């Protein structure tokens, strides 16, 4: 509740006079239904404080990007005002890297909440409790890149390019997906390390998750079995 109120205040404040209202609306097209889904499922599927905090952090950072448009977030000016130096010069960056940060944070901050849902809803265990969250994180990152591409084609012009945010990098989508994958891999690695140290039945659960539960083949064999059961 507290995090929700803080985010609502931040989001409303950043909704006032964004740099590009049309791009701001596009950037929030997925955020609004996502927040509504969290609110509607909070009673039936309340997440842990860790998961809600990670989601909250990502949504706040995304809202900042939506306000300025990702390509124009003035982090360089903020860094210079705070330290007198240049973060771009320190790392040799020639483009605005805020979008890269957010893609990395998507994997880093969403893979664990996704894992929690897989464990509690799909009963994923062992290997699958780490692989499936990483797999979904990577696949949704890819889907978002396709959404960006489709939106850029549909809207065209300055709005399309602002939303796409490639800044002239032909490998922009590939790098974004790689960073999201890296973030997800890191947090799943940390989660794995914690569970190896604390979970007493870790080895047994991992081994059980790799055991074949249904030795019979599926596909056409399963269809034949269903047809026999229907005729019986």
N, C-alpha and C positions, 0 to 999 in steps of 0.2 A: 504494500500500500504506500509506504514512504517513498520507495523508488519510483513507483508509478506517478505519484504527485510531483516529485522532482522532475521527472522526465516531461510530464505534461507542461509544467511551467517553462522548462527550457525550450520545448518544441514550439509552444505558443510564442515565446519571445523571438525565436529564430524565424517564425513564420511572418514576422512583421518586416516588410520591405526587403525581401531577399534580393540578391543581385540580379537574378533572372527568374521572374515569377513562373513562367512556363516550364523551365527546367526544374524549378523547385517542386512543381506539381508532379512532374514525371518521377522525380527522385522519391516522392512520397507515395507513389501509386502502389507500391508493395508494402511500405512501412505501415500504412494505416490498417489494411486488412490483417497484417501480421500482429499488430498490437491488439486489434479486436479479438483475434484468435486466442491470444494469451489471456485476455480478460474473460472470455467466454469459457475457457477450459480451466480457469484457476480453481474453481470449486471441485470439479470432478478429477482433475489431474494437476494438483498443485506441484510445482517444481521445487527443488531445493533452493535455499538462499544463494548457494554458489551459482546455480544455473541462472536464476533471476538477475543476479548481480552482473554476470557476464553478458547477458542479453541487454541489460540496461546500459552498460558501458558501450557496447557496440552501437546501440540506437542513438545514444548521445553524440558519438563521434560522427555517425552518418548524418545526423541532423545538422551538424556544423558544415559538413560537406555540401548538403543540399542548400543551405542558406547562401553560401558563397559561389556555388557550383564547384565541383571537385577540382577543376583545373585552376581555380583562382583563390583557393584558401590561402590566406596570407601568413602561413606559418613561418616563412622566412622573415617577414617583418616582426612577428611576435618574438622570434628567437633573437633577432638583432636588438630589439628593445630590452629584452631580459638580460642578454649577455654582452651585447656590443659586437658580436661576431656573426658569421654567416654559416649556417648549417649546410647550405647548398655547396658553398666553396669548400667546406671541410670534407665533404664526401664526393666532391666532383660531380654533383648533379647539375644537369642542364635543363631539366624540366621540373614542373611541380610534381612532387612525389606523394601528395596527400592521398590520391586514389590508390596508389600502391600500398600505403599503410593500411587503408581500410579493407582492401582485399585480404591482406595478411591477417588482419584482426578478425575478419569474418571466419576464417578457419580456426583461428586461435580461440575465439570466444563463443563460437556456435557448436563446435564439435562435441564439447562436453554436454550441453543441454540436449543435443540430439542423441547422445549416448544414453542419457537418463531416460529419454522417451523409449528408445529401443529396449532397454532393460526392463522397463516397467510395463510396456504395452506389448511388445513382440516377444518378451522373455528371452532376448538374446543373451547368450552366456559365452564365457571363455573367449576364444579367438574372435567370434562373431560380434562380441560386445565392443571390440575395438575396431575391427575392419569395417563393419556396416556404418557406424557414424562417420568414419573417414571417407568411405565411399559416397555417402549421401552428401557430405560437405563438398567433395570434389565435383560431384555431378550437378549439384545446385549452382555451384560457381560457374560451371560450363553453361548451364541453362540461362543464367543471368547474362552471360556474355552474348548468347544468342538473342535474348530479349533486347539488349542494348543495340545489337546490329539491326534487328527488325525495326525497332523504334527509330533508329537513325535513317533507315530507308523510308519509313512511312512519313515521318515529319520533315526530313530533309533540312537543308539550309543550316542556319546558325543553331537552331534548337537541336537538330539531330546531332550535330557535331559537339555541342555542349554536353549533351547527355552521353554520347559515346566516349568523349574525353580521351581520345588516343594521343592528342598532342603531337601528331606527326609520327608516332612510333608504329610501324607496321606489325610489330610483335606485341603490341599492347595487350591484346586478349590473352595470348599465351603466357605472358608474364603475370598477369592478374590471376589466372587459374593456378599457375605454379606457386604463387605466394599464398593463395588460399589453401592449397594442398599442403604447403609447408607448415602453415599455422595449425592446421588440423592434425598433421603428423606429430608436431611438437607436443600439443596438449594430450593427444592419445598416448604418446610416449611417456609423458609425466604421469598420467593416470595409470598406465601399466606399471611403472616403477613403484608407485605408491601401493598398488594392490599386490604386487609381488612381495613387498615387505610386510603388509598388514593382513592380507587375506589368507587365512590358514588353509583353506581348501583350494587355493589358486591352481596348483598343479592338477588336482583331480578334475576341477571344473574345466580347465583348458583341454585336458585329455578327453573328457566326455563330450565337449563341444565338437571335437574332430571325429568322433565315432559315427559310423554309418547307422542311422536310425531305421531306415527303410531299404533293405537290400534289393527289393524288387525294382526293376526299371520302370520308368514312367513313359511319357510319350504315347506311341501307338499301343504299347502293352497296357497302359493304364486305361486308355479309351476302350480297349477290348474288354477289360475287366468291368468297367462301368456298364458297357452294353450287356454283358452277361448278367450282371446284377439287376439290370432293368428288365430283362426277359424272364428272370427267375420268379 
